[in-house]
Amino acid sequence: MANDILNAIHYRRTVNQNSFTDQDITKEDILTILNAANAAPTHKRTQPWRFVIFRNEGLERLGAELGRIYKNITPSEKYSEATEINMAKKATTSNVAIAIVVNYTGDLPEWEELAATSCAVQNLWLAAHSINIGGYWATPGLIHHLGGFLNLEENQKCIGLFYLGHHNAEPREPARSPIEDKIRWEE
């Protein structure tokens, strides 16, 4: 690739917990990643992204809450103890989990605030990749029940959990169809 930025954009990949190591992610690295997120574009400078960071015992509490929510909202005929355990395990086998929150200001359409927050998450992902930290954005239905646990305000909504970890995943080529299949020229 032509430069580091294009290389990061091209090769950034989802890295799951099964590739995470036990190596700690320092607060400095977390702040580096979040400062990159904070540099995202935002209409009218609303900066609607908010993040709740879970580490150490916080991951245990998050995992327990995800398991509790799953058990409470899942109809008995669809409930699986293995799924309940897996919900908790996703948090506890990560080095860091970040709740991604949109702070709807009322100054802009909700979709614009959501788009800006998504740009912040892309920056977060690219920054993590650049310092050899892997991760992914998870959007289980349970996130819609985390408001109380996260102490969200009425105008805020959790739109996912970003799981992070140092990893031993092998780099892989992107699996994308050609851009030519997705564009139309009007000249």
Backbone as a printed PyTorch tensor [residue, N CA C, xyz], in Angstrom:
tensor([[[  0.8390,  -1.1830,   0.0000],
         [  0.0000,   0.0000,   0.0000],
         [  0.8810,   1.2420,   0.0000]],

        [[  0.2960,   2.3210,  -0.3720],
         [  1.0380,   3.5600,  -0.5610],
         [  1.5160,   4.2070,   0.7370]],

        [[  0.7560,   4.0890,   1.8180],
         [  1.1840,   4.7030,   3.0680],
         [  0.5550,   3.9810,   4.2540]],

        [[  0.9690,   4.3600,   5.4600],
         [  0.5150,   3.6800,   6.6690],
         [ -0.9980,   3.7930,   6.8760]],

        [[ -1.5730,   4.9490,   6.5690],
         [ -3.0100,   5.1280,   6.7720],
         [ -3.7970,   4.2070,   5.8400]],

        [[ -3.4490,   4.2070,   4.5600],
         [ -4.1500,   3.3290,   3.6240],
         [ -3.9340,   1.8620,   3.9800]],

        [[ -2.7560,   1.5240,   4.4370],
         [ -2.4620,   0.1620,   4.8510],
         [ -3.3570,  -0.2430,   6.0360]],

        [[ -3.4720,   0.6340,   7.0210],
         [ -4.3100,   0.3380,   8.1860],
         [ -5.7730,   0.1820,   7.7720]],

        [[ -6.2510,   1.0610,   6.9200],
         [ -7.6370,   0.9730,   6.4540],
         [ -7.8570,  -0.3500,   5.7190]],

        [[ -6.9170,  -0.7190,   4.8900],
         [ -7.0540,  -1.9260,   4.0730],
         [ -6.9490,  -3.2150,   4.8930]],

        [[ -6.0570,  -3.2490,   5.8770],
         [ -5.7730,  -4.5040,   6.5820],
         [ -6.3820,  -4.6240,   7.9700]],

        [[ -7.0560,  -3.5970,   8.4490],
         [ -7.7170,  -3.7040,   9.7470],
         [ -8.7860,  -4.7940,   9.6540]],

        [[ -8.8270,  -5.6680,  10.6320],
         [ -9.7430,  -6.7960,  10.6130],
         [-10.3860,  -6.9960,  11.9810]],

        [[-11.4820,  -7.7020,  11.9900],
         [-12.0760,  -8.1720,  13.2340],
         [-11.1350,  -9.1960,  13.8520]],

        [[-10.8590,  -9.0170,  15.1300],
         [-10.0780,  -9.9970,  15.8880],
         [-10.9260, -10.3650,  17.1010]],

        [[-11.2730, -11.6500,  17.2200],
         [-12.1450, -12.1240,  18.2920],
         [-11.3600, -12.5990,  19.5160]],

        [[-12.1040, -12.8310,  20.5890],
         [-11.5030, -13.2420,  21.8540],
         [-10.6630, -14.5150,  21.7460]],

        [[-10.9940, -15.4050,  20.8250],
         [-10.2160, -16.6440,  20.7350],
         [ -8.7730, -16.3920,  20.3140]],

        [[ -8.4720, -15.1820,  19.8230],
         [ -7.0930, -14.8270,  19.4750],
         [ -6.4520, -13.8940,  20.5020]],

        [[ -7.2180, -13.4640,  21.5050],
         [ -6.6730, -12.5480,  22.5020],
         [ -5.6810, -13.2670,  23.4110]],

        [[ -4.6560, -12.5460,  23.8260],
         [ -3.6940, -13.0580,  24.7990],
         [ -4.0290, -12.4630,  26.1670]],

        [[ -3.2720, -12.8410,  27.1740],
         [ -3.4770, -12.3080,  28.5300],
         [ -2.7780, -10.9730,  28.7530]],

        [[ -2.0510, -10.4920,  27.7470],
         [ -1.3050,  -9.2490,  27.9030],
         [ -2.2480,  -8.0810,  28.1850]],

        [[ -1.9440,  -7.3160,  29.2030],
         [ -2.7580,  -6.1790,  29.6060],
         [ -2.6770,  -5.0550,  28.5780]],

        [[ -3.7590,  -4.3370,  28.4180],
         [ -3.7580,  -3.1120,  27.6190],
         [ -3.6360,  -1.9640,  28.6160]],

        [[ -2.6250,  -1.1580,  28.4470],
         [ -2.3700,  -0.0840,  29.3980],
         [ -3.4000,   1.0390,  29.2450]],

        [[ -3.5580,   1.8230,  30.3080],
         [ -4.4350,   2.9910,  30.2350],
         [ -3.9320,   3.9560,  29.1740]],

        [[ -2.6070,   4.0520,  29.0240],
         [ -2.0420,   4.9230,  27.9860],
         [ -2.5080,   4.4940,  26.6050]],

        [[ -2.4740,   3.1930,  26.3330],
         [ -2.9320,   2.6980,  25.0300],
         [ -4.4240,   2.9330,  24.8470]],

        [[ -5.2060,   2.7330,  25.9080],
         [ -6.6450,   2.9810,  25.8170],
         [ -6.8980,   4.4510,  25.4960]],

        [[ -6.1760,   5.3390,  26.1630],
         [ -6.3520,   6.7680,  25.9040],
         [ -5.8870,   7.1510,  24.5020]],

        [[ -4.8440,   6.5070,  24.0110],
         [ -4.4020,   6.7400,  22.6300],
         [ -5.5270,   6.3750,  21.6630]],

        [[ -6.1290,   5.2330,  21.8840],
         [ -7.2130,   4.7530,  21.0300],
         [ -8.4190,   5.6890,  21.1210]],

        [[ -8.7690,   6.1050,  22.3360],
         [ -9.9410,   6.9650,  22.5130],
         [ -9.7020,   8.3870,  22.0010]],

        [[ -8.4740,   8.8630,  22.0910],
         [ -8.1700,  10.1750,  21.5160],
         [ -8.3080,  10.1510,  19.9950]],

        [[ -7.9620,   9.0250,  19.3790],
         [ -8.1820,   8.8870,  17.9340],
         [ -9.6810,   8.8940,  17.6370]],

        [[-10.4600,   8.2120,  18.4590],
         [-11.9180,   8.2180,  18.2910],
         [-12.4540,   9.6360,  18.3980]],

        [[-11.9240,  10.3780,  19.3250],
         [-12.3780,  11.7370,  19.5840],
         [-12.0630,  12.6920,  18.4270]],

        [[-11.2090,  12.2900,  17.5140],
         [-10.8480,  13.1200,  16.3620],
         [-11.8020,  12.9220,  15.1850]],

        [[-12.8790,  12.1730,  15.3790],
         [-13.8240,  11.8910,  14.2990],
         [-14.5410,  13.1600,  13.8400]],

        [[-14.9820,  13.1630,  12.5850],
         [-15.7580,  14.3040,  12.1040],
         [-17.1300,  14.3400,  12.7700]],

        [[-17.6400,  15.5440,  12.9660],
         [-18.9390,  15.6980,  13.6140],
         [-19.5950,  16.9900,  13.1370]],

        [[-20.8260,  16.8750,  12.6960],
         [-21.5830,  18.0340,  12.2220],
         [-21.9440,  18.9260,  13.4110]],

        [[-21.7410,  20.2090,  13.2600],
         [-22.0080,  21.2050,  14.3020],
         [-21.2300,  20.9470,  15.5930]],

        [[-20.1770,  20.1810,  15.4910],
         [-19.2970,  19.8910,  16.6270],
         [-20.0350,  19.3170,  17.8400]],

        [[-21.0490,  18.5280,  17.5760],
         [-21.8050,  17.9500,  18.6960],
         [-21.0220,  16.8620,  19.4220]],

        [[-20.0730,  16.2280,  18.7490],
         [-19.2430,  15.1750,  19.3390],
         [-20.1000,  14.2150,  20.1890]],

        [[-21.0220,  13.4960,  19.5430],
         [-22.0090,  12.7110,  20.2770],
         [-21.5110,  11.3920,  20.8600]],

        [[-20.2870,  11.0140,  20.6070],
         [-19.7840,   9.7340,  21.0900],
         [-19.4730,   9.8250,  22.5850]],

        [[-19.8070,   8.7480,  23.2790],
         [-19.4640,   8.5870,  24.6910],
         [-18.9970,   7.1500,  24.8350]],

        [[-18.0800,   6.9250,  25.7640],
         [-17.5330,   5.5870,  25.9540],
         [-17.4850,   5.2520,  27.4410]],

        [[-17.8510,   4.0240,  27.7620],
         [-17.7050,   3.5030,  29.1200],
         [-16.7090,   2.3610,  29.0130]],

        [[-15.5890,   2.4910,  29.7260],
         [-14.4950,   1.5310,  29.6050],
         [-14.5470,   0.5320,  30.7520]],

        [[-14.4870,  -0.7450,  30.4080],
         [-14.4870,  -1.8180,  31.3970],
         [-13.1490,  -2.5270,  31.3650]],

        [[-12.5160,  -2.6180,  32.5250],
         [-11.2610,  -3.3580,  32.6930],
         [-11.3500,  -4.1520,  33.9910]],

        [[-10.4970,  -5.1420,  34.1120],
         [-10.3490,  -5.8840,  35.3580],
         [-11.7050,  -6.3070,  35.9330]],

        [[-12.0220,  -5.8980,  37.1820],
         [-13.2900,  -6.2860,  37.8060],
         [-14.4900,  -5.7260,  37.0450]],

        [[-14.2830,  -4.6030,  36.3600],
         [-15.3590,  -4.0430,  35.5420],
         [-15.8130,  -5.0270,  34.4740]],

        [[-14.8780,  -5.7820,  33.9090],
         [-15.2310,  -6.8000,  32.9240],
         [-16.0790,  -7.9020,  33.5520]],

        [[-15.7530,  -8.2680,  34.7820],
         [-16.5420,  -9.2800,  35.5040],
         [-17.9720,  -8.7860,  35.7070]],

        [[-18.1160,  -7.5330,  36.1250],
         [-19.4560,  -6.9580,  36.3340],
         [-20.2240,  -6.8860,  35.0120]],

        [[-19.5570,  -6.4700,  33.9370],
         [-20.2090,  -6.4170,  32.6330],
         [-20.6430,  -7.8120,  32.2010]],

        [[-19.7700,  -8.7790,  32.3350],
         [-20.1130, -10.1460,  31.9540],
         [-21.3010, -10.6810,  32.7410]],

        [[-21.3020, -10.4330,  34.0410],
         [-22.4190, -10.8790,  34.8790],
         [-23.7210, -10.2040,  34.4500]],

        [[-23.6430,  -8.9180,  34.1240],
         [-24.8420,  -8.1840,  33.6920],
         [-25.3470,  -8.7070,  32.3570]],

        [[-24.4560,  -8.9660,  31.4120],
         [-24.8860,  -9.5040,  30.1220],
         [-25.5600, -10.8610,  30.2910]],

        [[-24.9830, -11.7090,  31.1470],
         [-25.5980, -13.0070,  31.4310],
         [-26.9600, -12.8490,  32.0870]],

        [[-27.0740, -11.9350,  33.0400],
         [-28.3320, -11.6830,  33.7500],
         [-29.3950, -11.1900,  32.7770]],

        [[-29.0240, -10.2330,  31.9160],
         [-29.9860,  -9.6930,  30.9500],
         [-30.4630, -10.8010,  30.0150]],

        [[-29.5290, -11.5840,  29.4900],
         [-29.9000, -12.6710,  28.5780],
         [-30.9110, -13.5940,  29.2570]],

        [[-30.6230, -13.9680,  30.4920],
         [-31.5060, -14.8970,  31.2120],
         [-32.8830, -14.2720,  31.4330]],

        [[-32.9350, -12.9870,  31.7400],
         [-34.1980, -12.3250,  32.0500],
         [-35.0610, -12.0270,  30.8260]],

        [[-34.4540, -11.7860,  29.6700],
         [-35.2670, -11.3860,  28.5070],
         [-35.5250, -12.5230,  27.5220]],

        [[-34.8560, -13.6430,  27.6980],
         [-34.9990, -14.7350,  26.7390],
         [-36.1560, -15.6380,  27.1470]],

        [[-37.1090, -15.8530,  26.2420],
         [-38.2080, -16.7820,  26.5580],
         [-37.6460, -18.1610,  26.8950]],

        [[-38.3000, -18.8330,  27.8180],
         [-37.7850, -20.1190,  28.3080],
         [-37.5540, -21.1270,  27.1910]],

        [[-38.4060, -21.1050,  26.1500],
         [-38.2440, -22.0800,  25.0680],
         [-37.0280, -21.7860,  24.2030]],

        [[-36.4800, -20.5500,  24.2870],
         [-35.2900, -20.1910,  23.5110],
         [-34.0400, -20.0810,  24.3760]],

        [[-34.2110, -20.1540,  25.6960],
         [-33.0940, -19.9860,  26.6120],
         [-32.1140, -21.1540,  26.5150]],

        [[-30.8240, -20.8150,  26.5920],
         [-29.7700, -21.8190,  26.6160],
         [-28.7370, -21.3980,  27.6600]],

        [[-28.4530, -22.2720,  28.5930],
         [-27.4530, -21.9520,  29.6100],
         [-26.0910, -21.7010,  28.9700]],

        [[-25.7770, -22.4440,  27.9160],
         [-24.5010, -22.2480,  27.2230],
         [-24.4180, -20.8380,  26.6310]],

        [[-25.5240, -20.3230,  26.0770],
         [-25.5320, -18.9680,  25.5340],
         [-25.3810, -17.9430,  26.6400]],

        [[-26.0400, -18.1670,  27.7720],
         [-25.8980, -17.2580,  28.9230],
         [-24.4360, -17.1880,  29.3650]],

        [[-23.7880, -18.3210,  29.4580],
         [-22.3740, -18.3670,  29.8560],
         [-21.5120, -17.6820,  28.8120]],

        [[-21.8110, -17.9150,  27.5270],
         [-21.0390, -17.3020,  26.4370],
         [-21.1670, -15.7840,  26.4370]],

        [[-22.3440, -15.2630,  26.7590],
         [-22.5320, -13.8080,  26.8260],
         [-21.5760, -13.2000,  27.8510]],

        [[-21.4900, -13.8180,  29.0020],
         [-20.5980, -13.3350,  30.0530],
         [-19.1400, -13.5300,  29.6620]],

        [[-18.8510, -14.6440,  29.0150],
         [-17.4740, -14.9830,  28.6480],
         [-16.8840, -13.9940,  27.6510]],

        [[-17.7040, -13.4640,  26.7440],
         [-17.1920, -12.5010,  25.7640],
         [-16.5630, -11.3060,  26.4710]],

        [[-17.1750, -10.8690,  27.5430],
         [-16.6170,  -9.7330,  28.2890],
         [-15.3860, -10.1620,  29.0790]],

        [[-15.4840, -11.2660,  29.7710],
         [-14.4100, -11.6420,  30.7010],
         [-13.1770, -12.2070,  30.0170]],

        [[-13.2810, -12.5750,  28.7470],
         [-12.0860, -13.0420,  28.0350],
         [-11.4690, -11.9390,  27.1840]],

        [[-11.9500, -10.7190,  27.3550],
         [-11.3700,  -9.5560,  26.6880],
         [-10.4440,  -8.8550,  27.6660]],

        [[ -9.5020,  -8.0880,  27.1410],
         [ -8.6530,  -7.2690,  28.0050],
         [ -9.3670,  -5.9900,  28.3970]],

        [[-10.1860,  -5.4940,  27.4820],
         [-10.9550,  -4.2670,  27.6830],
         [-12.2460,  -4.4000,  26.8930]],

        [[-13.3270,  -3.8810,  27.4530],
         [-14.5800,  -3.7430,  26.7090],
         [-14.9920,  -2.2810,  26.8140]],

        [[-15.4420,  -1.7440,  25.7050],
         [-15.8680,  -0.3490,  25.6690],
         [-17.3190,  -0.3070,  25.2110]],

        [[-18.1930,   0.2260,  26.0640],
         [-19.5770,   0.4480,  25.6540],
         [-19.5930,   1.7020,  24.7820]],

        [[-20.1710,   1.5740,  23.6070],
         [-20.2580,   2.6800,  22.6520],
         [-21.6360,   3.3200,  22.8300]],

        [[-21.6300,   4.5980,  23.1450],
         [-22.8710,   5.3040,  23.4470],
         [-23.0010,   6.5200,  22.5360]],

        [[-24.2170,   6.7230,  22.0100],
         [-24.5290,   7.9310,  21.2500],
         [-25.2780,   8.8660,  22.1890]],

        [[-24.8090,  10.0920,  22.2460],
         [-25.4470,  11.1420,  23.0300],
         [-26.2330,  12.0190,  22.0540]],

        [[-27.5320,  11.7590,  21.9230],
         [-28.3610,  12.5190,  20.9900],
         [-28.5930,  13.9140,  21.5640]],

        [[-28.1480,  14.9310,  20.8330],
         [-28.2060,  16.3000,  21.3320],
         [-29.5300,  16.9890,  21.0400]],

        [[-30.2510,  16.5180,  20.0470],
         [-31.4670,  17.1910,  19.6320],
         [-31.1820,  18.3050,  18.6330]],

        [[-29.9200,  18.6320,  18.4250],
         [-29.5420,  19.6810,  17.4780],
         [-29.4950,  19.1740,  16.0410]],

        [[-29.4040,  17.8660,  15.8860],
         [-29.2550,  17.2540,  14.5620],
         [-30.1500,  16.0270,  14.4730]],

        [[-30.4340,  15.5730,  13.2620],
         [-31.1580,  14.3010,  13.1400],
         [-30.3560,  13.1710,  13.8110]],

        [[-31.0670,  12.2300,  14.3930],
         [-30.4020,  11.1240,  15.0890],
         [-29.4090,  10.3960,  14.1950]],

        [[-29.7580,  10.2390,  12.8900],
         [-28.8620,   9.4950,  12.0040],
         [-27.5120,  10.1810,  11.9000]],

        [[-27.4680,  11.5100,  11.9700],
         [-26.1820,  12.2110,  11.8850],
         [-25.3400,  11.9600,  13.1300]],

        [[-25.9900,  11.9240,  14.2820],
         [-25.2630,  11.6510,  15.5240],
         [-24.7440,  10.2060,  15.5160]],

        [[-25.5630,   9.3060,  14.9990],
         [-25.1520,   7.9060,  14.8770],
         [-24.0010,   7.7580,  13.8940]],

        [[-24.0620,   8.4710,  12.7720],
         [-22.9910,   8.4110,  11.7720],
         [-21.6850,   8.9480,  12.3620]],

        [[-21.7500,  10.0480,  13.0920],
         [-20.5450,  10.6120,  13.7060],
         [-19.9490,   9.6350,  14.7110]],

        [[-20.8020,   9.0010,  15.4950],
         [-20.3130,   8.0280,  16.4750],
         [-19.6910,   6.8270,  15.7710]],

        [[-20.2670,   6.4140,  14.6580],
         [-19.6920,   5.3160,  13.8720],
         [-18.3230,   5.6970,  13.3240]],

        [[-18.1540,   6.9520,  12.9190],
         [-16.8370,   7.4240,  12.4780],
         [-15.8400,   7.3530,  13.6360]],

        [[-16.2870,   7.7060,  14.8260],
         [-15.4160,   7.6250,  16.0060],
         [-14.9890,   6.1840,  16.2520]],

        [[-15.9190,   5.2510,  16.0700],
         [-15.5810,   3.8360,  16.2760],
         [-14.5860,   3.3690,  15.2200]],

        [[-14.7480,   3.8050,  13.9830],
         [-13.7670,   3.4410,  12.9480],
         [-12.3820,   3.9720,  13.3280]],

        [[-12.3160,   5.2140,  13.8030],
         [-11.0280,   5.7600,  14.2420],
         [-10.4610,   4.9350,  15.3910]],

        [[-11.3150,   4.5570,  16.3380],
         [-10.8940,   3.7170,  17.4640],
         [-10.2800,   2.4220,  16.9330]],

        [[-10.9710,   1.8050,  15.9900],
         [-10.5410,   0.5180,  15.4310],
         [ -9.2010,   0.6580,  14.7120]],

        [[ -9.0710,   1.7000,  13.9110],
         [ -7.8150,   1.9110,  13.1890],
         [ -6.6680,   2.2140,  14.1450]],

        [[ -6.9320,   2.9900,  15.1840],
         [ -5.8920,   3.3040,  16.1680],
         [ -5.4610,   2.0390,  16.9030]],

        [[ -6.4120,   1.2190,  17.3000],
         [ -6.0730,  -0.0440,  17.9690],
         [ -5.2100,  -0.9080,  17.0580]],

        [[ -5.6310,  -1.0410,  15.8150],
         [ -4.8710,  -1.8220,  14.8340],
         [ -3.4350,  -1.2930,  14.7110]],

        [[ -3.2970,   0.0300,  14.7140],
         [ -1.9700,   0.6330,  14.5130],
         [ -1.0020,   0.3360,  15.6500]],

        [[ -1.5300,  -0.0160,  16.8280],
         [ -0.6460,  -0.3680,  17.9580],
         [ -0.7760,  -1.8510,  18.3070]],

        [[ -1.1620,  -2.6370,  17.3070],
         [ -1.2200,  -4.1000,  17.4100],
         [ -2.1880,  -4.6050,  18.4740]],

        [[ -3.3020,  -3.9170,  18.6000],
         [ -4.3770,  -4.3790,  19.4720],
         [ -5.5470,  -4.7240,  18.5610]],

        [[ -6.1030,  -5.9020,  18.7700],
         [ -7.2250,  -6.3420,  17.9530],
         [ -8.5320,  -6.1280,  18.6650]],

        [[ -9.6000,  -6.2560,  17.9220],
         [-10.9080,  -6.1060,  18.5270],
         [-12.0200,  -6.1660,  17.5160]],

        [[-13.2300,  -5.9390,  18.0250],
         [-14.3940,  -5.9150,  17.1510],
         [-15.5620,  -5.2440,  17.8520]],

        [[-16.4850,  -4.7760,  17.0340],
         [-17.6900,  -4.0880,  17.4760],
         [-18.8120,  -5.1180,  17.5220]],

        [[-19.2900,  -5.4280,  18.7220],
         [-20.3860,  -6.3800,  18.9010],
         [-21.6890,  -5.6230,  19.1250]],

        [[-22.7610,  -6.1110,  18.5180],
         [-24.0590,  -5.4510,  18.6580],
         [-25.1570,  -6.4510,  19.0400]],

        [[-24.9820,  -7.1790,  20.1410],
         [-26.0270,  -8.1160,  20.5450],
         [-27.2790,  -7.3460,  20.9840]],

        [[-28.4230,  -7.9460,  20.8400],
         [-29.6690,  -7.3050,  21.2530],
         [-29.6650,  -6.8830,  22.7140]],

        [[-28.8150,  -7.5080,  23.5030],
         [-28.7440,  -7.1860,  24.9300],
         [-28.3480,  -5.7340,  25.1840]],

        [[-27.6780,  -5.0970,  24.2280],
         [-27.2230,  -3.7230,  24.4460],
         [-28.3870,  -2.7690,  24.6850]],

        [[-29.5650,  -3.1260,  24.1890],
         [-30.7270,  -2.2620,  24.3720],
         [-31.2460,  -2.2920,  25.8110]],

        [[-30.6900,  -3.1670,  26.6200],
         [-31.1060,  -3.3130,  28.0160],
         [-30.0080,  -2.8780,  28.9840]],

        [[-28.9600,  -2.2530,  28.4850],
         [-27.8180,  -1.8560,  29.3240],
         [-27.9110,  -0.4310,  29.8670]],

        [[-28.9360,   0.3130,  29.4910],
         [-29.0390,   1.7160,  29.8760],
         [-28.8790,   1.9640,  31.3740]],

        [[-29.6060,   1.2230,  32.1780],
         [-29.5120,   1.3900,  33.6340],
         [-28.1390,   1.0130,  34.1610]],

        [[-27.6180,  -0.0900,  33.6920],
         [-26.2980,  -0.5540,  34.1230],
         [-25.2150,   0.4650,  33.7820]],

        [[-25.3510,   1.1080,  32.6260],
         [-24.3640,   2.0920,  32.1720],
         [-24.6550,   3.5040,  32.6860]],

        [[-25.7620,   3.6510,  33.4160],
         [-26.1770,   4.9670,  33.9230],
         [-26.3700,   5.9710,  32.7840]],

        [[-27.0210,   5.5220,  31.7190],
         [-27.2380,   6.3970,  30.5770],
         [-28.3440,   7.4010,  30.8710]],

        [[-28.2010,   8.5610,  30.2660],
         [-29.2260,   9.5830,  30.3620],
         [-30.3130,   9.2860,  29.3410]],

        [[-31.4420,   9.9610,  29.4520],
         [-32.5920,   9.6960,  28.5850],
         [-32.2700,   9.8760,  27.1090]],

        [[-31.3630,  10.7990,  26.7830],
         [-31.0180,  11.0830,  25.3900],
         [-29.8460,  10.2370,  24.8860]],

        [[-29.4610,   9.2330,  25.6390],
         [-28.3170,   8.4050,  25.2540],
         [-28.7600,   6.9790,  24.9480]],

        [[-27.9900,   6.3440,  24.0610],
         [-28.3020,   4.9740,  23.6740],
         [-27.0070,   4.2060,  23.4390]],

        [[-26.9210,   3.0080,  23.9950],
         [-25.7760,   2.1320,  23.7420],
         [-25.9890,   1.4630,  22.3890]],

        [[-24.9730,   1.5780,  21.5300],
         [-25.0880,   0.9860,  20.1860],
         [-24.0940,  -0.1470,  19.9700]],

        [[-23.4490,  -0.5850,  21.0500],
         [-22.5620,  -1.7250,  20.9030],
         [-21.5100,  -1.7780,  21.9760]],

        [[-20.8010,  -2.8790,  21.9450],
         [-19.6520,  -3.0900,  22.8200],
         [-18.4570,  -3.3570,  21.9230]],

        [[-17.3680,  -2.6830,  22.2000],
         [-16.1510,  -2.9130,  21.4350],
         [-15.1950,  -3.6780,  22.3370]],

        [[-14.8910,  -4.9140,  21.9600],
         [-13.9940,  -5.7660,  22.7320],
         [-12.5800,  -5.6240,  22.1890]],

        [[-11.6140,  -5.4490,  23.0770],
         [-10.2190,  -5.2420,  22.6930],
         [ -9.3070,  -6.2480,  23.3830]],

        [[ -8.2160,  -6.5950,  22.7060],
         [ -7.2040,  -7.4380,  23.3100],
         [ -5.9480,  -7.4960,  22.4580]],

        [[ -4.8090,  -7.6270,  23.1430],
         [ -3.6090,  -7.9890,  22.3980],
         [ -3.8910,  -9.3770,  21.8350]],

        [[ -3.2970,  -9.7030,  20.7300],
         [ -3.6950, -10.9460,  20.0690],
         [ -2.5270, -11.6080,  19.3550]],

        [[ -2.8000, -12.8410,  18.9470],
         [ -1.8280, -13.6010,  18.1610],
         [ -2.4290, -14.0370,  16.8250]],

        [[ -3.4210, -13.2930,  16.3470],
         [ -4.0580, -13.6160,  15.0620],
         [ -3.1060, -13.3060,  13.9180]],

        [[ -3.1120, -14.1670,  12.9360],
         [ -2.2960, -13.9510,  11.7420],
         [ -2.9570, -12.9030,  10.8480]],

        [[ -2.1580, -12.0320,  10.2460],
         [ -2.7410, -11.0730,   9.2970],
         [ -3.3640, -11.8340,   8.1340]],

        [[ -4.4030, -11.2670,   7.5810],
         [ -5.0420, -11.9260,   6.4430],
         [ -5.4870, -10.8800,   5.4270]],

        [[ -5.5790, -11.3290,   4.2250],
         [ -5.9920, -10.4530,   3.1390],
         [ -7.4670, -10.0930,   3.3140]],

        [[ -7.8180,  -8.8900,   2.9060],
         [ -9.2200,  -8.4990,   3.0050],
         [-10.0930,  -9.3090,   2.0640]],

        [[-11.3130,  -9.5630,   2.4820],
         [-12.2740, -10.2890,   1.6510],
         [-13.3410,  -9.3000,   1.2090]],

        [[-13.0350,  -8.5360,   0.2150],
         [-13.9450,  -7.5250,  -0.2920],
         [-14.1480,  -7.7400,  -1.7950]],

        [[-15.3720,  -7.5360,  -2.2290],
         [-15.6080,  -7.5640,  -3.6790],
         [-15.0340,  -6.2800,  -4.2650]],

        [[-14.7390,  -6.2850,  -5.5470],
         [-14.1080,  -5.1140,  -6.1690],
         [-14.9810,  -3.8670,  -6.0630]],

        [[-14.3460,  -2.7260,  -5.8950],
         [-15.0590,  -1.4530,  -5.8140],
         [-15.8490,  -1.1900,  -7.0880]],

        [[-15.3800,  -1.6950,  -8.2090],
         [-16.0790,  -1.4970,  -9.4810],
         [-17.5070,  -2.0480,  -9.4290]],

        [[-17.7440,  -3.0480,  -8.5670],
         [-19.0810,  -3.6230,  -8.4140],
         [-20.0030,  -2.7110,  -7.6110]],

        [[-19.4640,  -1.6480,  -7.0260],
         [-20.2410,  -0.8180,  -6.0930],
         [-20.3410,   0.6380,  -6.5050]],

        [[-19.8710,   0.9510,  -7.6910],
         [-19.9050,   2.3550,  -8.1310],
         [-20.5330,   2.4910,  -9.5050]],

        [[-21.0050,   3.6670,  -9.7660],
         [-21.5200,   4.0150, -11.0830],
         [-20.9950,   5.4100, -11.3940]],

        [[-20.4000,   5.5660, -12.5580],
         [-19.8510,   6.8590, -12.9610],
         [-20.9250,   7.6390, -13.7110]],

        [[-21.0620,   8.8890, -13.3870],
         [-21.9450,   9.8180, -14.1040],
         [-21.0650,  10.9800, -14.5460]],

        [[-20.5930,  10.9410, -15.7890],
         [-19.6790,  11.9760, -16.2890],
         [-20.2830,  12.7440, -17.4310]]])
